[in-house]
Amino acid sequence: MISNDRPSPYYRPPYHQPYSSQPPRPFIQEDTLKSELIHIERKSFHLTLKENPRGRFLRITEDVGGRHNTIIIPATGLAEFKNLLDIMVRAENGIAAKIEPAEPSVVAEAPVVPVASVPVVAKPVKRTMSEAARAKISAAAKARWAKIKSVGK
């Protein structure tokens, strides 16, 4: 008898599309109350306020190079969503203010104009290791090197 004449205990049925056995969803009428489009960098955001028999909601669709991602926020959560968004904007503005230097006070002298021919080079960040960490790494490296040398012979 050939082994593939009888079913294997590990037999898996062929893959079937999971939605083919389910009936299609009924069409739900959605009325558009307001729609706006905004472009930010290379992204387009479509904000659409809609209403259906279950209630009102905001649909935010992001379009990037033909790919779409959508989130839906129920109208009951819009105020909380806006508050959190305001908090994030304030936090971003606070971080940006810390990064950017403060505006100099008004001085009677002529303003300093940067020279365009001198490139601005960022200073590298100096990273240091503790002596214990350096010793631990060197001991591990010595052990690996000894292992490589012993395998090679």
ZAPASE-807245 format. One record per residue (C-alpha): x, y, z; residue in one letter. Coordinates in steps of 0.1 Angstrom, whole numbers, plus 5000, padded with zeros to 4 digits. Example, Ala and Ser with C-alpha at 12.3 -4.5 7.8 and 13.67 -1.06 7.14 Angstrom:
2
512349555078A 513749895071S 
***
This chain:
153
500050005000M 501350344991I 501550595019S 499350855002N 496450604996D 495150675031R 494651005047P 497351135070S 496551215106P 498151555099Y 495951615068Y 494751965064R 491852035041P 492552275012P 492252645020Y 488852785013H 488053145013Q 486453215047P 483953465033Y 482553255005S 480253065028S 478853375045Q 476053565030P 476953915017P 476354195041R 473154405035P 473754745019F 473455025045I 472455365033Q 475055635044E 474356005041D 477256235038T 476856535060L 480156705053K 483356615035S 486856785034E 490156695018L 493556795031I 497056735016H 499956695040I 503356625024E 502756335001R 499556215018K 495956305012S 493456285040F 489656265033H 487556355063L 483956265059T 481156315084L 478456055077K 475255925091E 473555585088N 470755415108P 473155325135R 474355685141G 476855945130R 480555895125F 483656045111L 485555845085R 489155945080I 490755795049T 494455825042E 495655795006D 499355735000V 500255644964G 497055464957G 496955274990R 494055355014H 493755325051N 490555415069T 489555475105I 486055535117I 485355735148I 481755725163P 480256075169A 480055995206T 483955985207G 484656285185L 485056535214A 487456305233E 489356245200F 489656615194K 490856675230N 493556415226L 494556555192L 494856905208D 497056755235I 499356595209M 499556925189V 500457115221R 503056855230A 504556875195E 504757255197N 506457235231G 508956985218I 509657205187A 510057505209A 512657325230K 514557225199I 514557555181E 516557835197P 514558125212A 514158435191E 516958685200P 515759015216S 515759325194V 519259485193V 520359805176A 523159625159E 522959495123A 521659135121P 524258855117V 523858695083V 525158335080P 527758275054V 526358045027A 529757905016S 530457745050V 528657415054P 527057335087V 528357005100V 526556825128A 528856725157K 529056355163P 527656225196V 530356095218K 529355755233R 531255615262T 531255275278M 531955195314S 535055005322E 533054705334A 531054695301A 534254725281R 535954435301A 532854215297K 532754275259I 536554215256S 536253885276A 533353765254A 535353865222A 538453675234K 536253365241A 534753385206R 538153435190W 539553135209A 536652925198K 537153035161I 540852955163K 540152605179S 537652515151V 540052625124G 542852385135K 
***
